[in-house]
């Protein structure tokens, strides 16, 4: 194939797959300032998902493909990111200053969902996105501890709204900032629902590409409130390979489908343990639970994350893996899952409501 015109190059780029996310450039990118001559070729590509740490690798992959197809040696590929707002549930409007709300959920506790949510949020930040983290687990908030913010309290400048706390580039809000850590939350459903709405709507989030919501386990009041009152762009289900965990995770996935919230995919946590002494890899909790669920529900398997004592230690220390050990294989696993998640959202329907003029009817 000879790429002699801008149209040729554009069509080729649209079909070129990015291996890490298994999506084509036509699905997740837009091309700007495309120029072709006999001696050189240049293109600016705007990706719809954050991937700054991988820009060099992605540009190299695209450049090599263009050189092989065009025969032109002088190829320049420049990458940038533009995160769009995506469609939400019918009859709900996007929240001010938040482009996309993503729920990280599980059917049951004990699968490491909060650790996954924290590291996914930090991975998006590391790739250049503006990200908030909302701890929606009213009964058992854990993000203050994971973010190293125990004892901190948000500031209210007007007595009505709260400024989110910041940690490692994240804007963070949790009920854990407002109560004593040892105080049990013996609230009924309406109080829990009210607390979630206050945390979400009375926090002064600042220009977020993504708000990651760390959901409580189960399919109760919080989940119902989120589906009916909060404009959610997509949900991610966290499970382990174990059949018992996957059974409950399937219920959570089915619930989101029932309330018309798109499923971005499934993440399998604690997938494989690698012995720190001998290097032997073992599937302690079984194999294939998330893959089978993803196939049954026709959704993406976003990643299979390791079972490693370091991940637990780093989270307990208030400095999760992606921030404390960014060059490790464990951090790479979280970043790969975050990129597949955000690229999955990038191919979904966009919200153009802000571009439409408001029509006002006045009586003369």
N, C-alpha and C positions, 0 to 999 in steps of 0.2 A: 504494500500500500504506500502511495506517495502522498505526502501532505504538502500540497503546493499552494493551497488557498486558506484563508481564514476559516471558511466553512468546513474544509477538510479537517483542520486542526480541532475546531470546535466539536465536530461530530466524533472524532477519535477520543477527545478528552471526556466527552459525555459517557462513553462506553468503558472507560478505563477504571478498573476496580482498585480500590485501596485495600490491601490485604488485611490490615489490622481490624478494620470494621466490616469488611466484606460488603461494602457498598460502592456503587460507582460514583465518579465525580459528578455525573449528571444529576444524581439524586441528592448529593450533599453540598454541591458547590456551584458558584456562579463565576463566569469568566469575564475579566475586564481587560481593556487595552491589549487585545490580542493582535500581534503584528507578525507577519510572515514575509520573508524575502528569500532569495536564493542562498544567502550567506548566513542569515540568523533568524531566530524565532524567539519571541518573548510573550509571556502571558502573566497577568495578575489573577490569582484565583482566590475567591472569597469563600471560605468554608463556613457552613452553617452550624458547626459544632466546635467546641474548644479543643485545640490540640497543639498548643504552642511548643511544648517540650518535644514534640515529634515533627516540627516543621522541617527541619533539615532532612530527616529521613523521608518524609512525604515528598518534599521537593526533589530529592534525589531519585525517588521511584518514578515520579512523573517525568523528570528531565531525561532519564535513561530511556523511558518508553518513547518519548518524542524523538530522541536522537535515532533510535532504532527504526522507527517508522518513517521519518522524514529524510534521513541521511544528512541532516544539518548538525554540525558539531557545536555551533555557538547557540546554545539554548539557555534561556533565562526564565526561571519560574519563581515568582514572588507569591507568598502566601499571607493571608490575613484572615481574621475571623469576624463574622457578624451574626450574632444570635438573635433570631426572630422570636416574636411571641407566637404561640401556637393556640389552636382552638381548644376551648374548654366545654364543659357541659352546657347543654341548651338552656337558655334563659339566665345564665350567669355571665357577669362581666369580669374581665381581667382586673386584678387588683392593681391599684396605683403603685408604680415603682417596682413591680414584679412582673417580669415577662412570662415566666413559666414556673408553676408550682408542681413539684414532683414528689409523690408520696412513696416512701420506702416502707414496705409493710411485710408482715408475716402472719401466718395463721396461728402460730403459737410462740411462746417465749422460749428462750434458751438457745436460739439458733444464731445469735451474734448479730442480730439486725442493727442494733445501735452502733456497734463497731463498724459494720459495713457502711451505714449511713454517714458516719463521721469521716471515714476514709474516702468515700465517694465524693463527698462535698469538698474535701481538701484536694482531691485529685483534679476536680474541675477548676479550683482556684489556681493550682499549679500550672494548669493549661491555659490560664489567662481569663477565666470567666469571673464575673462578680456574683458571689454566692452567699446566701443566707442559710442558716440551719435552725429549724424550729423543732424543739423537743416537744412533741405532742403527747408523750406518755405521761399523763397527769398523775397517775398513781405511782409510777416508778421512774422519775426523770433521771437519766444517767449522763446526759450530755454536759452538764456543768463539770462533772468529774473528768470526763474524757477530754474536754477542752481546757482543762487546767484552770477553771474559773470558780471553783468552790469558794464560797464566802463573798463573792462579788455580787453586787446588786445594780440593776439598771437605773439610770438617772431619768427623772421626769422633769422637763423644763417648764411644762404648762399645767402639771397636775392631772392631765388627761391621757397623755401618750408617753411611751417609754422609748428611750434610745437603746438599741440593741448593744450588747457587749461585743467585743471583738477579740478574736483569738486566731492566730496563724492565718490572717487574711480573711477569716469568716466573720460574718455578722451572725450573732447567736442570741436566741431567746429561749427561755425555759421556765416552767413553773418552779423549778428548783432554785431559781434566783430569788424567788419571792417568799419562800417558806424556809423553816428550819430543816436542815437535811434529815434529822431524825423524826420529823413530824409525819405521822401517817395521814394519808389523804382519804378520809372516810366520807367521801362525797357521793351523792346520788347522781344519776344521769344528767339532769338539767344543770346542776352546778358544774359538772365536767364539761358539758357543751358550752356553757357560758365562759368558762376559763379558756377553752380553746379559741373561741371567737375573740376574746380580749387579747390573748397573746398574738393572734394573727393580725387583727385589725387595729389595735392600739399600739403596735410597735412601729417605729419610724424606720422602716426598711429603706435603704438608700440604693436606688437604681440597680436592682438585681436582675441578672440574666436567669438565675435559677434560685428558687427557694426549696431546699430539700427538707421535707417533713418526715421526721423520725416518728413513725406511728407506733401506738401500743399494739401488743399482740391481740388477735381475735377479730371479731366482726361485730363489735358492739356500738355504743353511742358515738364514740369519737369517729369511727369509720362512717357511720350513717351521716353525721354532721358534715364530715368532709365531702361526702358525695353529693349532698343536697345543697350546701351553702357555700362551699369553697370552690373557686374555679381551678380545677386540677387539669394540667395538661397531660399527665400520664402517671402510671404507677409501676413500681418495681416490686416483685415478690422475692423475698429471701427465704431460702430453705436450706436444709442439709440433705445429704444423699439418703439419709435414713427414711424408710417407708413411713414411719409414724409421723415424722415432721412433714413429709411431703403430702400426707393425707390432709393435714390441717392447712397447709399452704395452698393446696388446690381449692379449698373452700374460700380462702381469702381472694385468690385470683378470680374465682367465679363471681364473688360478690362485686368486685370492681367492674367486671364485664356487664353484670346485670344493671349497674347504675350508669352505664355508658361512659366510664372512664377508661381511656386506652391503656392497654398493658404494654409497657415498653420492653418488658422481658423478665426473665427469671435469673437470679444469681444463686449459685450453689456455694454456700459457705462451708468451711471445714471439709473440703472435698478430699484432700489427700494430706496425710502427715508424713513428713520426711524426717527420719531420725537424725538428730544433731550429731550423734556419735559415728554411725556407720553409713548414713546416707540412704538407708533402705526406705522406700516409699510404700506406705500402706494406707488402704482405704478403710479407716477405722469404722466409719458410719455407713459402710456399704458403698455402692456405686450406682450411678445413673438415675437417681431419683428426680433430679431437676431436669435432666435431658428428656426423660419420659414425660414429665409434666409439660415441658415446653412443646414437645411433639403433639401430645394429646390436645392441647389448647391452641396449637398453631401460633405460638409466640416465640420470641428469640431467647436462646440461652446466652445471656450476656457475659457470663464468666463463671469460672470454677476457682474459688479462692482457697488458699492453703490453710491447714490447721497447724499453727506454729505458736509456741509459747511466747516468742518475741512479740507477736501481735497483741496478745493479752497483756503482757508486761508494759508495752508502750502505751496502750489505752489506759491502763490503770495509773500510769505515771502522768496522765494528762497531756500526752504528746503522741497522738496516733502515728501509725507506721508511715503513712505518706509524707508526713511532716518531719518525723524524727529520723527516718532512714530512707530518704527519697530515691536513692540509687539501688536499693535492694530489689531482689526478685519479687518479694512480697508486695512492695509498692508498685512495681510494674503490673502485677495482677490487678490491683485496684484501679490503676490508671486505664488499663485496657478495658475493664468493665465499664468505667465511667465514660470512655470514648464511645463504646458500642451503645451505651444507653443514650447519650446525648445525640449521637448520629441517628439513632432510631427515631428520636423525637424530631430531628431535623427534616426527616422525609414525610412527616405527618402534616396535616392541614394547618395553615397559618391563620392567625387572627388579623384580619384587615380592618376591623371595626374602627380603629383610631384614624384610619385614612378617609373614612366616609364623613362628609359634612353633616352637621346636625341641622335638621329641618325644623324651623320654628314657625308655627302658624299664628299670626296676630290678627285680631279683629280691628278693622279700620273704623 
